[in-house]
Amino acid sequence: MTTFLNQPDYRHGTPERIGVLAVNLGTPDDPSTAAVRRYLAEFLWDPRIIEVPRPIWWLVLNLVILRFRPAKSAHAYQSIWTPEGSPLLLHSRALAAGLETTLASRLPGPVKVELAMTYGNPSIAAGLEKLRAAGARRILVLPLYPQYSATTTASIFDRISKELRRWRWLPELRFINQYHDEPAWIAAMAGSIRAHWQAQGRQDHLLFSFHGIPRRYLLNGDPYHCQCHQSARQVAEALGLARHEWSLSFQSRVGKEEWLRPYTDELLREYGKSGPRRITAVCPGFAVDCLETLEEIAIRNRDDFIAAGGESLDYVPCLNDSPDHVALLADLVARHCRGWPEAEPGYDPATRAEAGAAAAARAIELGAES
């Protein structure tokens, strides 16, 4: 039987607003082995991430992976951890704060943005509860993944639906699946690369590195592979690059199963031996910088490329909380909120407040608690 939360879902007269739940993947609470183990246990147990029968995967995860991988991953996290904490969490918070400020100036009615992580903290459940407490009767979910995959965006949906099973009065819910081909996002990516070249100098070749997934997921219908190729192609076209001036690869594979190819680490070692030997790398699948961009690409893969004979590899930071990124996400959110009262030009806060007060008074007359 479903267990509902004890506190009421609604109080008469409570001011209503739009809630935006911006969700990223997640991060350990700290770079210790114990914290990384807790994070990996939650992350890798998700059946959206590892599509293997649960009894078999439980044995592999608990008897092999969680015994050896946390210490290695903790060392990697320590190499990029800041005095303020996790780069992914810091950049995500700054992005969410910028988004809320920008939306407040663009939407006629009140809006609240909360950040959540699919794994770790702040959790999706905590983010939804904060939006409910703020009076968000309409919630838009913004997964911070330009390209859709069941391993990322669908995992967010699963966790939201699981949490909402505990709510008595559900909010009106909308969900942004992807924005990989949004013209503003393409322009922002191209502008970021162009600015990097102007500041650091242009290299011989541009490498788009996306997070990988098992090839089996593609064959079973996941659109991620196609959307990555479309994103890279459109950004390259915006930069005016010829086809031989750029390439695409996939990083961060785990295990022995075949993943999407070509693999970033193998491709860079090949480039180090036979050229091109001066590379600019960019990771358009990540909204903000994190372990996979700062440690895997900018440190580890760069070192492997140089060791194989490459001359230089520079990394273009993610869009993070740049003005262009905040603006394009605000436009995306505003467009998806159309039709909701707080997003319509005729919204009048004073009229809504009067109506709320009148509704509360009528409810009290009928016996509701004040």
HELIX and SHEET records of a PDB file:
HELIX    1   1 THR A   33  TRP A   45  1                                  13    
HELIX    2   2 ARG A   54  VAL A   60  1                                   7    
HELIX    3   3 LEU A   61  ILE A   65  3                                   5    
HELIX    4   4 LEU A   66  ILE A   80  1                                  15    
HELIX    5   5 PRO A   87  ARG A  106  1                                  20    
HELIX    6   6 ILE A  124  ALA A  133  1                                  10    
HELIX    7   7 THR A  153  LEU A  164  1                                  12    
HELIX    8   8 PRO A  183  GLN A  200  1                                  18    
HELIX    9   9 ARG A  215  LEU A  219  1                                   5    
HELIX   10  10 TYR A  224  ALA A  238  1                                  15    
HELIX   11  11 ARG A  243  GLU A  245  5                                   3    
HELIX   12  12 THR A  264  SER A  274  1                                  11    
HELIX   13  13 LEU A  291  LEU A  291  1                                   1    
HELIX   14  14 GLU A  292  ASN A  301  3                                  10    
HELIX   15  15 ARG A  302  ALA A  307  1                                   6    
HELIX   16  16 PRO A  323  HIS A  336  1                                  14    
HELIX   17  17 PRO A  341  ALA A  343  5                                   3    
HELIX   18  18 PRO A  349  GLU A  365  1                                  17    
SHEET    1   A 4 VAL A 111  GLY A 120  0                                        
SHEET    2   A 4 ARG A  17  THR A  27  1                                        
SHEET    3   A 4 ALA A 136  PRO A 143  1                                        
SHEET    4   A 4 GLU A 172  PHE A 175  1                                        
SHEET    1   B 4 TRP A 246  GLN A 251  0                                        
SHEET    2   B 4 HIS A 205  HIS A 211  1                                        
SHEET    3   B 4 ARG A 278  VAL A 282  1                                        
SHEET    4   B 4 SER A 312  VAL A 316  1                                        
END                                                                             
